[in-house]
Amino acid sequence: MACRLRKVAERDLERIREWRMLPEITRYMYSDPQISPEQQRAWFARIDASPSDRVWIIELSETSEPVGILSLSDIDLAHRRACWAYYIASEAAKGKGLAKTLELNLYRYVFEEMQLNRLWCEVLAFNDRVVSLHERFGSKVEGVLRQHILKNGEKHDVVRMAILADEWPDVREKFRYDLIEIEQG
């Protein structure tokens, strides 16, 4: 599925706020927030001014329809590392190969354009589908943070995963994927 990553803009805030409170999205996140429009604007102001955060709207190429969010956070240029996360909120966009496109293009961007060495993420352990997806595309499980999150009265483990720059060439050779536009900023 063809897509592009467009920098989040003020016009996206209400849509993102609605997505972020959907039970099918928050199920796999650390929290289940109720976000006010003011809180959403404060979040945008913070990330817009932050050199260590980049957030994009995942937009379908043909229709320009926004279908989700992809972010880099904790970008540390001194240690050449960053954390990443994404979600696809549109049911119509799920199961169409978008995850592969996003993951491999983000690796290319992080390792080839940003020249970072390490890209890491955290996944709630019960989300074994996403753990397997990341493993398929080269990320390795580095450990489990036991009972790291308390959510809805239940303790949850968190799987810490990462891929390194020197692992990227082998992954790049293994998979065919279309390059997507990633808006700079």
PABA-276283 format. One record per residue: residue in three letters; x negated, y, z of N, C-alpha, C in turn. Coordinates in steps of 0.1 Angstrom, whole numbers, plus 5000, padded with zeros to 4 digits. Example, Ala and Ser with C-alpha at 12.3 -4.5 7.8 and 13.67 -1.06 7.14 Angstrom:
BEGIN
- r:n_u:n_v:n_w:ca_u:ca_v:ca_w:c_u:c_v:c_w
- ALA:4868:4943:5078:4877:4955:5078:4868:4967:5078
- SER:4872:4978:5071:4863:4989:5071:4871:5000:5079
This chain:
BEGIN
- r:n_u:n_v:n_w:ca_u:ca_v:ca_w:c_u:c_v:c_w
- MET:4991:4988:5000:5000:5000:5000:4991:5012:5000
- ALA:4993:5021:4991:4985:5033:4989:4989:5044:4999
- CYS:4979:5050:5005:4982:5060:5016:4971:5070:5016
- ARG:4973:5080:5024:4962:5090:5027:4963:5093:5041
- LEU:4952:5099:5047:4952:5104:5060:4951:5119:5059
- ARG:4962:5126:5064:4963:5140:5064:4962:5145:5079
- LYS:4954:5156:5081:4953:5161:5094:4967:5165:5100
- VAL:4969:5162:5112:4981:5165:5119:4983:5180:5119
- ALA:4995:5185:5115:4998:5199:5115:5010:5202:5125
- GLU:5012:5214:5128:5023:5218:5137:5036:5213:5132
- ARG:5038:5212:5119:5051:5207:5114:5054:5192:5117
- ASP:5043:5185:5121:5045:5171:5124:5048:5168:5139
- LEU:5048:5178:5147:5049:5176:5162:5062:5169:5166
- GLU:5073:5173:5161:5085:5167:5166:5086:5153:5161
- ARG:5082:5150:5149:5082:5136:5145:5073:5127:5153
- ILE:5061:5132:5156:5051:5125:5164:5057:5123:5178
- ARG:5063:5133:5184:5069:5132:5197:5080:5121:5197
- GLU:5088:5121:5187:5099:5110:5186:5092:5096:5185
- TRP:5082:5095:5176:5075:5082:5174:5069:5078:5188
- ARG:5063:5087:5195:5055:5083:5207:5064:5078:5218
- MET:5077:5081:5217:5087:5077:5227:5095:5064:5223
- LEU:5092:5059:5211:5099:5047:5206:5095:5035:5214
- PRO:5104:5027:5219:5100:5015:5227:5091:5006:5219
- GLU:5093:5004:5206:5085:4995:5198:5071:5000:5196
- ILE:5068:5013:5199:5055:5019:5198:5049:5019:5213
- THR:5056:5024:5222:5051:5024:5236:5048:5011:5242
- ARG:5055:5000:5237:5053:4987:5242:5038:4983:5242
- TYR:5031:4988:5232:5017:4984:5231:5007:4995:5235
- MET:5012:5005:5242:5004:5016:5247:5004:5016:5263
- TYR:4995:5023:5268:4993:5023:5283:5004:5029:5290
- SER:5012:5038:5284:5023:5045:5291:5035:5045:5282
- ASP:5046:5049:5289:5059:5050:5282:5064:5064:5285
- PRO:5058:5074:5279:5061:5088:5283:5074:5094:5278
- GLN:5079:5103:5285:5090:5112:5281:5083:5125:5278
- ILE:5082:5129:5266:5074:5140:5262:5083:5152:5259
- SER:5081:5163:5265:5089:5175:5262:5082:5182:5250
- PRO:5090:5190:5243:5084:5198:5232:5072:5207:5236
- GLU:5073:5212:5249:5062:5220:5254:5049:5211:5256
- GLN:5051:5199:5261:5040:5190:5263:5034:5186:5250
- GLN:5042:5184:5240:5037:5181:5226:5029:5192:5220
- ARG:5034:5204:5222:5026:5216:5217:5013:5217:5224
- ALA:5013:5214:5237:5000:5215:5245:4990:5204:5240
- TRP:4996:5192:5238:4987:5181:5232:4981:5186:5219
- PHE:4989:5192:5210:4984:5196:5197:4973:5207:5199
- ALA:4976:5217:5207:4966:5227:5210:4953:5221:5214
- ARG:4953:5211:5223:4941:5205:5228:4934:5198:5217
- ILE:4941:5189:5210:4933:5182:5199:4929:5190:5188
- ASP:4937:5201:5185:4933:5210:5174:4920:5217:5177
- ALA:4918:5220:5190:4906:5227:5194:4894:5218:5198
- SER:4897:5205:5199:4886:5196:5204:4877:5191:5193
- PRO:4864:5192:5195:4854:5187:5185:4853:5171:5187
- SER:4859:5166:5197:4857:5152:5200:4870:5144:5197
- ASP:4880:5150:5190:4892:5143:5186:4896:5147:5172
- ARG:4900:5137:5164:4906:5139:5151:4918:5130:5150
- VAL:4929:5137:5146:4942:5129:5145:4948:5132:5131
- TRP:4952:5121:5125:4957:5122:5111:4971:5116:5111
- ILE:4979:5121:5102:4992:5115:5098:4989:5104:5087
- ILE:4994:5092:5089:4993:5082:5078:5005:5085:5069
- GLU:5001:5089:5056:5011:5093:5047:5011:5084:5034
- LEU:5023:5079:5030:5023:5071:5018:5020:5080:5006
- SER:5012:5075:4997:5007:5083:4986:5019:5086:4976
- GLU:5027:5077:4973:5037:5079:4963:5048:5089:4967
- THR:5052:5089:4980:5063:5097:4985:5059:5108:4994
- SER:5047:5108:4999:5042:5117:5009:5049:5115:5022
- GLU:5056:5103:5024:5063:5100:5036:5053:5097:5048
- PRO:5055:5104:5059:5047:5101:5071:5052:5088:5077
- VAL:5043:5079:5080:5047:5066:5085:5040:5062:5098
- GLY:5030:5070:5103:5023:5067:5115:5012:5077:5118
- ILE:5004:5073:5127:4993:5081:5132:4980:5073:5133
- LEU:4968:5079:5130:4955:5073:5132:4947:5084:5139
- SER:4939:5080:5149:4931:5089:5156:4917:5084:5159
- LEU:4908:5093:5160:4895:5091:5165:4894:5100:5178
- SER:4889:5094:5189:4888:5102:5201:4875:5099:5208
- ASP:4871:5107:5217:4859:5105:5224:4847:5104:5214
- ILE:4848:5113:5204:4837:5113:5194:4824:5118:5201
- ASP:4814:5110:5201:4802:5114:5208:4790:5113:5198
- LEU:4787:5125:5193:4776:5126:5183:4763:5122:5188
- ALA:4760:5125:5201:4747:5122:5207:4745:5107:5207
- HIS:4755:5100:5211:4754:5085:5212:4759:5078:5200
- ARG:4764:5086:5190:4769:5081:5177:4780:5071:5179
- ARG:4791:5074:5186:4802:5065:5188:4815:5072:5189
- ALA:4826:5065:5187:4839:5070:5189:4849:5059:5192
- CYS:4860:5063:5197:4871:5053:5200:4882:5056:5189
- TRP:4889:5046:5185:4900:5048:5175:4913:5040:5179
- ALA:4924:5045:5174:4937:5039:5176:4946:5043:5164
- TYR:4956:5035:5162:4966:5039:5152:4979:5032:5155
- TYR:4990:5037:5150:5002:5029:5150:5010:5033:5137
- ILE:5017:5023:5132:5026:5025:5121:5041:5025:5127
- ALA:5047:5036:5126:5061:5038:5132:5072:5034:5122
- SER:5069:5035:5110:5080:5032:5100:5081:5017:5098
- GLU:5092:5011:5100:5094:4997:5098:5092:4993:5084
- ALA:5096:5002:5074:5095:4999:5060:5080:4998:5056
- ALA:5071:5004:5063:5057:5004:5059:5049:4992:5066
- LYS:5056:4985:5075:5049:4974:5082:5048:4961:5073
- GLY:5038:4954:5074:5036:4941:5067:5033:4942:5052
- LYS:5028:4954:5048:5025:4956:5034:5010:4958:5032
- GLY:5002:4954:5041:4987:4956:5039:4982:4969:5043
- LEU:4990:4977:5049:4985:4991:5053:4974:4990:5064
- ALA:4975:4981:5073:4965:4979:5084:4952:4977:5078
- LYS:4951:4968:5068:4938:4965:5062:4932:4977:5056
- THR:4940:4984:5048:4936:4997:5041:4931:5007:5051
- LEU:4938:5009:5062:4934:5019:5072:4922:5015:5079
- GLU:4921:5002:5083:4909:4998:5091:4896:4999:5083
- LEU:4897:4994:5071:4884:4994:5063:4880:5008:5058
- ASN:4890:5016:5055:4887:5030:5051:4882:5038:5063
- LEU:4887:5035:5075:4882:5042:5087:4868:5038:5090
- TYR:4865:5025:5088:4851:5020:5090:4842:5027:5081
- ARG:4846:5028:5068:4837:5035:5058:4835:5050:5062
- TYR:4845:5056:5066:4845:5070:5070:4835:5072:5082
- VAL:4837:5064:5092:4830:5065:5105:4815:5062:5103
- PHE:4812:5051:5095:4798:5046:5094:4791:5053:5082
- GLU:4798:5056:5072:4791:5062:5060:4791:5077:5060
- GLU:4802:5083:5063:4803:5098:5063:4799:5104:5076
- MET:4804:5099:5087:4801:5105:5100:4788:5100:5106
- GLN:4783:5089:5100:4770:5083:5104:4770:5079:5119
- LEU:4782:5074:5124:4782:5069:5137:4777:5055:5138
- ASN:4774:5050:5149:4768:5036:5151:4779:5027:5156
- ARG:4788:5032:5164:4797:5023:5171:4812:5028:5170
- LEU:4821:5019:5167:4835:5023:5168:4842:5013:5176
- TRP:4849:5018:5187:4855:5008:5196:4870:5012:5198
- CYS:4876:5002:5204:4891:5004:5207:4894:4995:5219
- GLU:4906:4997:5224:4911:4989:5235:4925:4985:5231
- VAL:4929:4972:5234:4941:4966:5230:4947:4959:5242
- LEU:4960:4961:5245:4966:4954:5256:4965:4939:5252
- ALA:4961:4931:5262:4957:4917:5259:4969:4909:5253
- PHE:4981:4912:5257:4993:4904:5251:4995:4908:5237
- ASN:4989:4918:5231:4990:4921:5217:4980:4913:5209
- ASP:4981:4900:5209:4972:4891:5203:4971:4893:5188
- ARG:4982:4898:5182:4982:4900:5167:4972:4911:5163
- VAL:4972:4921:5171:4962:4932:5168:4948:4928:5171
- VAL:4946:4921:5182:4933:4916:5185:4928:4908:5174
- SER:4936:4899:5169:4932:4890:5157:4930:4898:5145
- LEU:4938:4908:5142:4936:4917:5131:4922:4924:5131
- HIS:4919:4930:5143:4906:4936:5144:4894:4927:5142
- GLU:4896:4915:5148:4886:4904:5146:4884:4901:5132
- ARG:4895:4899:5124:4894:4896:5110:4886:4906:5102
- PHE:4887:4919:5106:4879:4929:5099:4866:4933:5106
- GLY:4861:4924:5114:4847:4926:5119:4845:4931:5133
- SER:4856:4935:5140:4854:4939:5154:4852:4927:5163
- LYS:4844:4929:5173:4842:4918:5182:4847:4921:5196
- VAL:4852:4911:5203:4857:4913:5216:4844:4914:5225
- GLU:4843:4925:5232:4832:4928:5241:4835:4925:5256
- GLY:4847:4924:5259:4851:4920:5272:4866:4923:5275
- VAL:4870:4919:5287:4884:4920:5291:4884:4928:5304
- LEU:4891:4939:5304:4893:4947:5317:4905:4941:5323
- ARG:4902:4933:5334:4913:4925:5340:4922:4935:5348
- GLN:4935:4932:5347:4946:4940:5354:4943:4955:5353
- HIS:4939:4960:5342:4935:4973:5340:4946:4983:5339
- ILE:4958:4979:5335:4969:4988:5333:4981:4982:5341
- LEU:4987:4991:5348:5000:4988:5355:5011:4995:5347
- LYS:5020:4987:5341:5030:4992:5333:5043:4985:5336
- ASN:5053:4993:5339:5066:4987:5343:5065:4977:5354
- GLY:5056:4980:5363:5055:4971:5375:5047:4958:5372
- GLU:5041:4957:5360:5033:4945:5356:5019:4949:5354
- LYS:5010:4940:5358:4996:4942:5356:4992:4936:5342
- HIS:4984:4944:5335:4980:4939:5321:4965:4940:5320
- ASP:4960:4930:5313:4946:4930:5309:4944:4938:5296
- VAL:4932:4944:5294:4929:4951:5282:4917:4945:5276
- VAL:4918:4943:5263:4907:4937:5255:4899:4949:5249
- ARG:4886:4950:5252:4877:4960:5246:4870:4954:5234
- MET:4871:4961:5223:4865:4956:5210:4857:4967:5204
- ALA:4848:4962:5195:4840:4972:5188:4834:4966:5175
- ILE:4830:4975:5166:4822:4971:5154:4811:4981:5154
- LEU:4799:4976:5149:4787:4984:5148:4784:4987:5134
- ALA:4777:4998:5132:4773:5002:5118:4765:4991:5111
- ASP:4757:4984:5117:4749:4974:5110:4758:4961:5107
- GLU:4770:4960:5112:4779:4950:5109:4788:4954:5097
- TRP:4789:4966:5094:4798:4972:5084:4795:4966:5070
- PRO:4782:4966:5066:4779:4961:5052:4785:4947:5049
- ASP:4784:4938:5059:4789:4925:5056:4804:4925:5055
- VAL:4811:4933:5063:4825:4934:5063:4829:4940:5049
- ARG:4822:4951:5046:4825:4958:5033:4825:4948:5021
- GLU:4815:4939:5021:4813:4930:5010:4823:4919:5010
- LYS:4829:4916:5021:4838:4905:5023:4852:4909:5018
- PHE:4856:4921:5018:4870:4925:5015:4870:4935:5004
- ARG:4880:4934:4995:4883:4944:4985:4894:4953:4991
- TYR:4892:4966:4989:4902:4975:4994:4901:4988:4985
- ASP:4913:4995:4984:4913:5008:4977:4909:5019:4987
- LEU:4901:5028:4981:4897:5039:4989:4908:5049:4990
- ILE:4910:5055:5002:4920:5065:5004:4914:5078:5007
- GLU:4922:5089:5006:4918:5102:5009:4919:5104:5024
- ILE:4908:5109:5030:4908:5112:5044:4905:5127:5045
- GLU:4915:5135:5049:4914:5149:5050:4903:5153:5060
- GLN:4894:5161:5057:4883:5165:5066:4889:5175:5076
- GLY:4882:5176:5087:4886:5186:5097:4883:5183:5111
